[in-house]
Amino acid sequence: MYLAQIAPYVTYPPRLGGDHRTHGLVKEFPELGDTVERFCQGGSPAMYKSLDLRREVGIADGYTEYRHLHPLHELLKAPMLLGYPNVFQSGALRLANDGLGRMLDEADVVLVREPWQTPYVLDRTDDETPVVFSSHNVETERFGDIHQPVFEEWFERRVDDLERRSVQDADAVVCTSERDADVYREQYDPGGPILVAPNGTYEDDLREHRPDSDRAKQIRERYEIPADATVCLFMGSNYKPNVEAAKSVCDIALEMRDRTPPVHFLVLGSVGNSLSADRLPGNLTTTGYVEEDFEAHFDAADIALNPMRSGGGTNIKLIDYFARSLPVVSTPFGVRGLEVCGDKEVVVAEIDEFAAAIDTLREEPKRSKELGAAGRRLANEQYTWESASQHLREKLHELFGPF
């Protein structure tokens, strides 16, 4: 099978959750004999910052990412800097699409990430080539939570139009969970089957927690965290629902600033850039985006936090915590769409109960270790990119093969 995958921006190497899903869903296809070519509509800030302006990147045998770098793509993404949805990208493809036409003509199956580019792909693809809409979130829900200062109603209608057409006109839809699939069935009239490929983690990331490692100790020393402190980790990119959650972490840190032994909070990732440095409690450290010693930050932590209250899809960060055997405290919203058993793999609590949950885990190290082990087992059994990719490939072959 030759699969053409369409993404709104550069994906590889993956940095954000959406990139991991885009890559993770197809990573096993070339291993099993298929060819994957990904068309990326423009670049990413990280790519331009590093001056990595390569147009074509070989990821593996039979797996290539083609980057169509064009000023129009970057210009029409500008509203995203203000938190608006990426609603103009289908229009941009109508004017700037070098290389995409060949991919669509040669493809056995086209997999389009999110609804932003799907209308163009549906209009450009012949009736014999199946188009599969790959949903990362229910976008009408995601942007329904994010209020904008101007043109809010227009953007909401536009998101609904794009998502409706993607669900109703695609030959199949891929969702992150049965919960999202049910929303699509209730909200729209799907034109084809809805497949569930859950978010995941990589098999190579499944491991035991290593709090006594030299690198973990060095991370604590780097951020001047007291040796006897319980470290609570929150991880995220600079994305509005994550920013909301990070502010909740600040509130929890303030509430727990006088605990003995101390509790220290570590905010990992670019979400920390959204917090005012002069208003951070003394027991909270932000790291910014981290590439070097990324894994050691998980080992430097004792407890992981997932205080999400808005957004769409399922939380990849929660599965990443599970993979590293960390005990997790999460809001009910944070575990939506995942088949977790509260208090077995994760402690589920409302925001105002997080401090008490953290205290309980501090006092019960055996239970903390059991939670971490149970979370890792769950990730291994149900939530790896490798298994999701293999399952998706099998379904595409069943639905649209033989190739």
C-alpha positions in Angstrom: 0.0 0.0 0.0 1.2 3.5 -0.8 -0.2 5.8 1.9 -0.2 9.6 1.4 -0.4 11.4 4.7 -1.3 15.0 4.8 -0.3 17.2 7.8 -0.7 20.9 8.5 3.0 21.4 9.5 6.3 19.6 9.9 6.0 16.5 12.0 9.3 14.7 12.2 11.1 14.5 14.6 7.9 14.7 16.7 7.9 17.3 19.5 4.3 18.0 20.4 1.5 15.5 21.1 -0.1 16.0 17.7 3.2 15.3 16.0 3.6 12.0 18.0 0.1 10.9 16.9 0.8 11.8 13.2 4.0 9.8 13.3 2.9 7.1 15.7 -0.2 6.1 13.6 1.9 5.2 10.6 5.3 4.2 12.1 4.7 0.5 11.6 3.5 0.7 8.0 7.0 0.7 6.4 8.1 -2.1 8.7 5.3 -4.2 7.2 6.0 -3.4 3.6 4.0 -0.3 2.9 5.2 3.1 1.6 4.4 6.3 3.5 4.9 9.8 2.1 3.8 12.7 4.3 3.1 16.1 2.8 3.6 18.9 5.4 2.0 22.2 4.7 4.7 24.6 5.8 7.1 24.5 8.7 7.1 24.8 12.4 8.6 27.5 14.6 11.3 25.0 15.9 12.3 24.2 12.3 12.8 27.8 11.3 14.6 28.6 14.6 17.1 25.8 14.0 17.4 26.7 10.3 16.5 23.2 9.3 15.0 24.1 5.9 15.3 20.7 4.3 12.5 20.0 1.9 12.6 16.2 2.0 13.5 14.1 5.1 14.0 10.3 4.9 12.7 8.8 8.2 13.0 5.1 7.4 13.1 2.9 4.3 9.8 3.6 2.6 8.9 6.5 4.9 9.5 10.1 3.8 8.4 13.5 4.9 8.0 16.2 2.2 7.9 19.8 3.5 6.2 22.3 1.3 7.7 25.6 2.6 5.7 28.5 1.3 5.1 32.0 2.8 1.3 31.6 2.2 1.2 28.6 4.5 2.9 30.5 7.3 0.9 33.7 6.8 -2.4 31.9 7.1 -1.4 30.1 10.3 -0.8 33.5 12.0 -4.2 33.6 13.7 -3.1 30.4 15.6 -0.6 32.5 17.5 -3.7 34.2 19.1 -5.3 30.8 19.9 -7.6 30.7 16.8 -8.2 27.4 15.0 -6.3 26.6 11.8 -9.3 27.2 9.5 -7.5 28.8 6.5 -5.2 25.9 5.5 -7.5 24.2 3.0 -7.7 27.5 1.2 -4.0 27.9 1.2 -3.6 24.5 -0.5 -5.7 25.7 -3.4 -3.0 28.2 -4.2 0.2 26.5 -3.0 0.4 22.7 -3.2 3.6 21.7 -5.1 4.1 18.0 -4.8 0.8 17.2 -3.3 -1.0 16.5 -6.6 1.5 13.7 -7.4 1.0 12.1 -4.0 -2.8 12.2 -4.3 -2.7 10.7 -7.8 -0.4 7.9 -6.8 -1.9 7.1 -3.4 -3.8 3.9 -2.6 -5.1 5.6 0.5 -4.9 9.2 1.7 -4.8 9.9 5.5 -5.5 13.6 6.4 -4.7 14.9 9.8 -7.5 17.1 11.4 -10.2 18.8 9.4 -8.3 21.9 8.3 -7.0 20.5 4.9 -9.6 17.8 4.4 -12.0 19.7 2.1 -9.2 20.4 -0.4 -8.1 16.8 -0.4 -11.7 15.5 -0.8 -12.1 17.9 -3.8 -8.8 17.0 -5.4 -8.9 13.2 -4.9 -10.7 11.0 -7.5 -13.6 8.8 -6.4 -11.5 5.6 -6.5 -9.0 6.8 -3.9 -10.2 6.5 -0.3 -9.7 9.5 1.9 -9.4 8.8 5.6 -10.0 11.7 8.1 -7.6 11.3 11.1 -9.2 13.2 14.0 -7.0 14.3 16.9 -9.8 16.0 18.8 -13.4 16.8 18.4 -12.5 20.3 17.2 -16.0 21.8 17.9 -15.5 20.8 21.5 -11.9 21.9 21.7 -12.5 25.4 20.3 -15.8 25.7 22.1 -13.8 26.0 25.3 -11.5 28.6 23.9 -13.2 32.0 23.7 -11.8 34.6 21.3 -12.0 38.4 21.5 -13.3 38.9 17.9 -15.1 36.9 15.2 -15.8 34.1 17.7 -19.1 33.0 16.1 -17.6 33.0 12.6 -14.7 30.7 13.7 -17.1 28.4 15.6 -19.2 28.0 12.5 -16.2 27.5 10.3 -14.8 24.8 12.5 -18.2 23.0 12.5 -18.4 23.2 8.7 -14.9 21.8 8.3 -15.4 19.0 10.8 -18.8 18.1 9.5 -17.6 17.8 5.9 -14.5 15.7 7.1 -16.7 13.3 9.0 -19.5 13.0 6.5 -17.6 12.9 3.2 -14.5 10.9 4.2 -14.4 7.2 3.4 -13.4 6.4 7.0 -12.7 8.3 10.2 -10.0 7.6 12.7 -10.7 8.8 16.3 -8.7 8.7 19.5 -11.4 7.1 21.6 -14.9 5.5 21.5 -16.1 8.6 23.3 -15.0 10.8 20.4 -16.5 8.4 17.9 -19.8 8.5 19.7 -19.7 12.3 19.6 -19.2 12.2 15.8 -22.1 9.8 15.4 -24.4 12.0 17.5 -23.3 15.3 15.9 -22.9 14.3 12.3 -23.8 11.6 9.8 -20.5 9.7 9.1 -20.1 8.7 5.5 -18.0 5.6 6.4 -16.8 3.5 9.3 -15.3 5.1 12.4 -12.1 3.4 13.5 -10.6 3.9 17.0 -6.8 4.2 17.2 -6.0 5.4 20.7 -3.2 7.8 21.6 -0.2 6.1 23.0 3.5 6.0 23.9 6.4 4.3 22.2 7.4 0.8 23.4 10.9 2.0 23.9 9.6 4.5 26.5 8.0 1.8 28.7 10.3 1.4 31.7 10.7 1.4 35.4 11.0 4.6 37.4 14.7 5.4 38.2 14.6 8.0 41.0 18.0 7.1 42.3 19.8 7.4 39.0 22.7 9.9 38.8 20.9 11.9 36.1 17.8 12.2 38.2 19.9 13.5 41.1 21.6 16.0 38.8 18.2 17.3 37.7 17.2 18.0 41.3 20.5 19.7 41.9 20.2 21.8 38.7 16.9 23.2 39.9 18.0 23.4 43.6 15.3 21.1 44.8 15.7 20.0 48.4 17.0 16.4 48.7 14.0 15.4 50.9 11.4 17.1 48.7 8.5 15.2 47.0 8.7 16.3 43.4 5.4 16.7 41.4 5.7 16.9 37.6 3.4 18.6 35.1 4.3 18.4 31.4 2.9 20.3 28.5 3.3 22.6 25.5 2.2 26.2 25.4 -1.4 25.4 24.5 -4.3 27.1 26.2 -5.8 24.1 28.0 -2.3 23.3 29.3 -1.8 26.9 30.4 -5.0 26.6 32.4 -3.7 23.4 34.0 -0.3 24.9 34.7 -2.0 27.8 36.6 -3.8 25.2 38.7 -0.4 23.7 39.4 0.7 27.1 40.7 -2.3 27.3 43.0 -1.6 23.8 44.3 2.1 24.7 44.9 1.0 27.8 46.8 -1.3 25.7 49.0 1.5 23.2 49.7 4.4 25.6 50.1 4.7 25.1 53.9 4.7 21.2 53.9 7.4 19.4 55.8 9.1 17.6 54.2 8.7 20.0 51.3 6.8 19.4 48.1 8.3 20.9 45.0 6.6 21.3 41.6 8.3 20.9 38.3 6.6 22.3 35.2 8.3 20.7 32.2 7.9 22.0 28.6 7.0 25.3 26.9 3.8 25.7 28.9 6.0 27.1 31.6 6.8 30.1 29.4 3.2 31.3 29.8 3.6 31.7 33.6 4.7 35.0 35.1 8.1 34.4 36.6 7.6 37.0 39.3 4.4 35.4 40.5 5.7 31.8 40.8 5.7 30.3 44.3 9.1 29.4 45.6 8.4 25.7 45.5 7.7 25.7 41.7 10.3 25.5 38.9 9.6 25.9 35.2 12.1 24.3 32.7 10.9 25.6 29.3 11.3 23.3 26.4 13.7 20.5 27.2 15.5 18.2 24.8 18.6 17.2 26.7 18.0 15.0 29.8 14.3 14.9 29.0 13.9 11.4 30.4 15.8 12.3 33.5 13.1 14.8 34.4 10.6 11.9 34.8 13.0 10.1 37.1 13.6 13.2 39.2 9.8 13.3 39.9 7.9 11.3 42.4 4.3 12.0 41.3 2.9 13.2 38.0 0.0 15.6 37.7 -2.7 15.9 35.0 -5.0 18.7 36.2 -6.6 19.2 32.8 -10.1 20.8 32.6 -10.5 21.6 28.9 -9.3 20.6 25.5 -10.1 17.7 23.1 -9.1 14.2 22.4 -7.2 12.1 25.0 -4.2 13.2 27.0 -1.0 11.8 25.6 0.9 13.2 28.6 -1.0 10.9 30.9 0.1 7.8 28.9 3.7 9.2 28.9 3.5 9.3 32.7 2.2 5.8 32.8 5.1 4.6 30.5 7.7 5.9 33.0 5.9 4.1 35.9 5.0 7.4 37.7 2.0 7.5 40.0 -0.5 10.0 38.6 -3.1 12.3 40.1 -5.6 13.4 37.4 -8.9 15.3 37.1 -11.9 13.3 35.8 -11.6 15.3 32.6 -8.0 14.4 32.2 -8.8 10.6 32.0 -11.6 11.0 29.5 -11.6 8.5 26.7 -9.1 6.2 28.4 -10.0 2.8 29.9 -8.6 3.5 33.3 -9.8 2.1 36.6 -9.8 5.0 39.2 -7.5 4.3 42.1 -5.9 1.3 40.4 -3.8 3.0 37.6 -4.4 6.6 38.6 -5.8 8.7 41.4 -8.8 10.7 40.1 -9.5 13.9 42.0 -11.0 17.3 41.4 -8.5 20.2 41.4 -9.3 21.2 45.0 -8.5 17.7 46.1 -5.1 17.4 44.5 -3.1 18.6 47.6 -4.8 15.9 49.7 -4.2 13.3 47.1 -0.5 14.3 46.9 -0.2 14.1 50.7 -1.8 10.6 50.7 0.7 9.3 48.1 3.6 10.8 50.0 2.5 8.9 53.1 1.9 5.6 51.2 5.1 4.9 49.1 4.0 1.3 48.6 0.7 2.4 47.0 2.5 4.9 44.9 4.8 2.2 43.5 1.8 0.0 42.8 0.0 2.7 40.9 3.1 3.4 38.8 3.5 -0.3 37.9 -0.2 -0.6 37.1 -0.1 2.4 34.8 2.9 1.0 32.9 1.1 -2.3 32.5 -2.0 -0.5 31.1 0.1 1.5 28.7 1.9 -1.7 27.5 -1.3 -3.6 27.0 -3.5 -0.9 25.4 -1.7 2.3 24.6 1.4 2.0 22.4 1.9 3.6 19.1 3.2 0.4 17.7 -0.1 -1.5 18.4 -2.2 1.4 17.3 -0.3 1.6 14.0 -0.5 -2.1 13.3 -4.2 -2.1 14.1 -4.9 0.9 11.8 -2.9 -0.7 9.0 -4.9 -4.0 9.3 -8.2 -2.0 9.2 -7.2 0.0 6.1 -6.1 -3.2 4.3 -9.5 -4.8 5.2 -11.5 -1.8 4.1 -9.7 -0.7 1.0 -7.3 -3.5 -0.1 -5.9 -5.5 -1.7 -3.1 -3.3 -2.6 
